[in-house]
Amino acid sequence: MDQPDFEQMRRKLAELKSEHRDLDDIITQLSENPPFDQLQMQRLKKRKLSLKDQILKLEDALLPDIIA
């Protein structure tokens, strides 16, 4: 993997982590102030889970396999 791809992946990873944290904050705020829209909450949680999956894939791609 060349350097520009590596840097691009690191930037994307940082963006995804930031969005994941933001969603976590939004979900927390919504749940603390009932009543809240269950459908909206479900969509936010689904998006958060999707982001987590993308984050894990990028982290796996960025970290070299270490054979012990």
C-alpha positions as CSV (number, residue, x, y, z in Angstrom):
1,M,0.0,0.0,0.0
2,D,1.5,3.3,-1.0
3,Q,1.6,6.4,1.2
4,P,-1.2,8.4,-0.4
5,D,-3.7,5.5,0.0
6,F,-2.5,5.0,3.6
7,E,-3.1,8.7,4.5
8,Q,-6.4,8.8,2.7
9,M,-7.5,5.7,4.8
10,R,-6.3,7.4,8.0
11,R,-8.3,10.5,7.2
12,K,-11.4,8.5,6.4
13,L,-11.0,6.6,9.7
14,A,-10.8,9.8,11.6
15,E,-13.9,11.1,9.9
16,L,-15.8,7.9,10.7
17,K,-14.8,7.9,14.3
18,S,-15.9,11.6,14.7
19,E,-19.3,10.9,13.1
20,H,-19.6,7.8,15.4
21,R,-18.9,9.9,18.5
22,D,-21.4,12.6,17.3
23,L,-24.1,10.0,16.8
24,D,-23.4,8.6,20.3
25,D,-23.9,12.1,21.8
26,I,-27.1,12.6,19.8
27,I,-28.5,9.2,20.9
28,T,-27.7,9.9,24.5
29,Q,-29.3,13.4,24.4
30,L,-32.5,12.0,22.7
31,S,-32.8,9.1,25.2
32,E,-32.4,11.5,28.2
33,N,-35.3,13.7,27.0
34,P,-38.4,11.5,26.5
35,P,-40.6,11.3,24.6
36,F,-38.5,10.7,21.6
37,D,-39.1,9.3,18.1
38,Q,-38.5,5.6,18.2
39,L,-38.0,5.4,14.5
40,Q,-35.5,8.2,14.5
41,M,-33.6,6.5,17.4
42,Q,-33.6,3.2,15.5
43,R,-32.2,4.9,12.4
44,L,-29.5,6.6,14.4
45,K,-28.5,3.4,16.1
46,K,-28.4,1.5,12.8
47,R,-26.2,4.3,11.3
48,K,-23.9,4.1,14.3
49,L,-23.6,0.3,13.9
50,S,-22.8,0.7,10.3
51,L,-20.1,3.3,11.1
52,K,-18.6,0.9,13.7
53,D,-18.4,-1.8,11.0
54,Q,-16.6,0.5,8.6
55,I,-14.2,1.7,11.3
56,L,-13.3,-1.9,12.1
57,K,-12.7,-2.7,8.5
58,L,-10.4,0.3,8.0
59,E,-8.5,-0.4,11.2
60,D,-7.9,-4.0,10.0
61,A,-6.7,-2.7,6.7
62,L,-4.3,-0.2,8.3
63,L,-2.8,-2.5,10.9
64,P,-0.3,-5.0,9.5
65,D,-0.8,-8.7,10.2
66,I,1.6,-9.8,12.9
67,I,2.5,-13.5,12.8
68,A,3.6,-14.6,16.3
